[in-house]
């Protein structure tokens, strides 16, 4: 497994920000297809990593169920909280 420090991950991010800042006045460069290709490669590699790990593949149903419960509770309580705050400050 690859281990990266935060600094090693921040260098490309900061380089991209600086380059974007320097090129902001120039013609717009469309990176939509490049970004989509990179995302698809990342999703494929994630799926490959899951499929090749027997232990992870065996516990996928438990992890998936936990993810569904966590996501559902997050959505439900977000809606409840927003409705309560809107009622509290009388937006409805």
C-alpha positions in Angstrom: 0.0 0.0 0.0 1.3 3.5 -0.8 1.8 5.9 2.0 1.8 9.6 1.3 2.4 12.4 3.7 0.1 15.4 3.6 2.9 17.5 2.1 3.4 15.1 -0.8 -0.3 15.4 -1.6 -0.4 19.2 -1.1 2.4 19.9 -3.6 0.4 19.0 -6.7 -2.6 20.8 -5.3 -0.7 24.0 -4.7 1.1 23.7 -8.1 -2.4 23.5 -9.8 -3.7 26.5 -7.9 -0.6 28.6 -8.8 -0.8 27.5 -12.4 -4.5 28.2 -12.5 -4.0 31.6 -11.0 -1.2 32.4 -13.5 -3.3 31.3 -16.5 -6.7 32.8 -15.4 -6.5 35.7 -17.9 -5.8 33.4 -20.9 -8.2 31.5 -23.0 -10.2 28.9 -21.0 -8.7 25.5 -21.2 -11.3 22.7 -21.2 -10.2 19.9 -18.9 -13.6 18.3 -18.8 -12.6 15.1 -20.8 -9.3 14.8 -19.0 -11.0 15.1 -15.6 -13.6 12.5 -16.6 -10.9 10.1 -17.8 -9.0 10.5 -14.5 -12.1 9.9 -12.5 -13.0 6.8 -14.5 -9.4 5.4 -14.0 -9.7 6.1 -10.2 -13.1 4.4 -10.0 -11.7 1.4 -12.0 -8.7 1.1 -9.7 -10.9 1.3 -6.6 -13.1 -1.5 -8.0 -10.0 -3.5 -8.9 -8.6 -3.1 -5.4 -11.9 -4.2 -3.8 -12.3 -7.2 -6.2 -8.7 -8.4 -5.6 -9.0 -8.3 -1.8 -10.9 -11.4 -0.5 -11.2 -10.1 3.0 -12.7 -6.8 1.9 -14.9 -8.5 -0.7 -16.3 -10.8 2.0 -17.2 -7.9 4.3 -18.7 -5.8 1.5 -22.3 -6.4 2.4 -21.7 -5.3 6.0 -19.8 -2.2 4.9 -22.5 -1.5 2.3 -25.2 -1.8 4.9 -23.4 0.5 7.3 -22.9 3.0 4.5 -26.6 3.0 3.6 -27.6 3.4 7.2 -25.2 6.3 7.7 -26.2 8.1 4.5 -29.9 7.6 5.3 -29.6 9.0 8.8 -27.5 11.9 7.6 -30.2 12.8 5.0 -33.1 12.4 7.5 -31.5 14.4 10.3 -30.4 17.1 7.8 -33.9 17.6 6.6 -35.3 17.6 10.2 -32.7 20.1 11.3 -33.3 22.4 8.3 -37.1 22.3 8.9 -36.6 23.0 12.6 -34.3 26.0 11.9 -36.6 27.4 9.2 -39.5 27.2 11.6 -37.5 28.7 14.4 -36.5 31.8 12.3 -40.0 31.8 10.7 -39.0 31.4 7.0 -42.1 29.4 6.2 
